[in-house]
Structures are given as C-alpha cells and as structure tokens.
Amino acid sequence: MDGNGRWAKQRGLPRVAGHKQGVEAVRRTVRAASELGIEALTLYAFSTENWRRPEDEISDLLGLLRFFISRELDALHKAGVRILILGDLCRFPADIVADIKHAIERTAGNSKMTLAIALGYGARAEIVHAARTLAAKAVAGEIAPDQIDEVMFDAALYTHDMPPLDLLIRTSGEVRLSNFLLWQAAYAEMIFIDQFWPDFGHETLAQCLDEYARRERRYGGL
Ligand code: FPP
C-alpha cells in the first residue's frame, strides 16, 4: 500500500492526510476484493522497517489502525471476513494487541474471505522465525533435521493458514518487493502500477485481475 505520503505531498497536505485516505482505500479494496470473489487478501500495513519512521508518524499510523478496527470490525464480521495478522506484534501498544486478538477471535469462524493484515511484518524476519521454530522442534527431538522440507517450512510461516499467493500488487511506481512475502512470492504473478495507494479501489483491482487472468503460469514447467 505504497504512496500515501506522495499522494498527500502532491496536494500540499501533511503525510497523515495520505494515510487517512489510505484507510479509505483499504475499506474500498476489502469490499471490492470480496465482491470480486477473492479468497484471501493480504495488506502490508506496517513493516518491521516502519518502526524507523518519526514518532509522530508511527503514532498517526497506530491511531488509524485503532480507528479502522473499531469502525470496521462489525461490518467485516457481518460480511463473513476472517481477520488474520501476519507479523510480530510485540512492539505494538497493549490496547491494539487486545483489539486485534478480539477481532481475530470474533471472526475466526468466517469463510467468505480472509483478510490478512501484515503488521510488524518483514519477510526475512518471518523466515528466521520459521527456522527458529523448526530448530527448537529438532532440538526437542520432535522432528529430525532431514524431515524439514518445503511443506514443513511453509507450515511454520505466518501464512500457514492461507492459500498460496497468486498475485502481488505494488502501488506507487516502486518496482521492488521491500521484504514482503519473499518465500510466498516464489511463483506469484506481480503487477506494479503507478497509482498511489489512496487512489486504489474496485476499478484498479478489477483491472489487475484482468491482467492476472491473461498471464500464463507455468511454475517452471512448459
Ligand atoms: C506506505 O506509504 C504506507 C504505509 C507505510 C502505511 C499503510 C497504512 C495504512 C494505509 C493505514 C493503516 C492500515 C490499515 C490496515 C487500516 P508511504 O508512507 O511509504 O508513502 P510514500 O512512499 O509516498 O512516502
């Protein structure tokens, strides 16, 4: 969800105004994804690297996250959306962690769509976390090192409960993954668009899905 800051700058507004519009784009996109029959949508909301931003901006982002959960939870639940978090919440304020836990528990039985929010997420940290989990199991004698294969590793990632990643979209003209879903993106299709995140919504998502449908996926075969 890149480009909130530049969207605001183009309009002579403070960065937080871009993030606020970013939340509106989140609402539109979650609704659009559900309407378009998407099984699982992951949004990269806060990376491990985002902790390096100025305190004011971090506080604005955390405020918006609180606001989003409190305002949207009922509607998401009614729409059959299951909420998941990918990432390490240990640096997040206790009230947000409690709100998130509540949202996960309340929506756990829903099956229309999974909304995974990557928070305190970094793909390298995720891979290290999975390696540690498996190493601890090996030390405890629960598994043998040579039993570890791609399926077992996949199951130790934050995304273990989600379908394989088919399509990855990055907004704002940047053409890199920036530590997002590195393992999961191995065979994902990627679309990079110039539009800033606050302008994203049903129309752009539908266009991306059309482009995805035109791609031929061979997974290394012929
Ligand atoms: C990237 O734009 C955006 C972020 C770091 C934050 C994304 C967060 C939200 C949209 C709001 C909270 C999320 C949810 C799920 C409610 P940038 O600030 O890097 O923009 P720039 O590259 O133009 O400076």
Residues whose N, C-alpha, C, O or C-beta is under 5 A from the ligand:
A	BS01	FPP	M1 D2 G3 N4 G5 R6 W7 H19 G22 V23 V26 Y44 A45 L61 L64 L65 F68
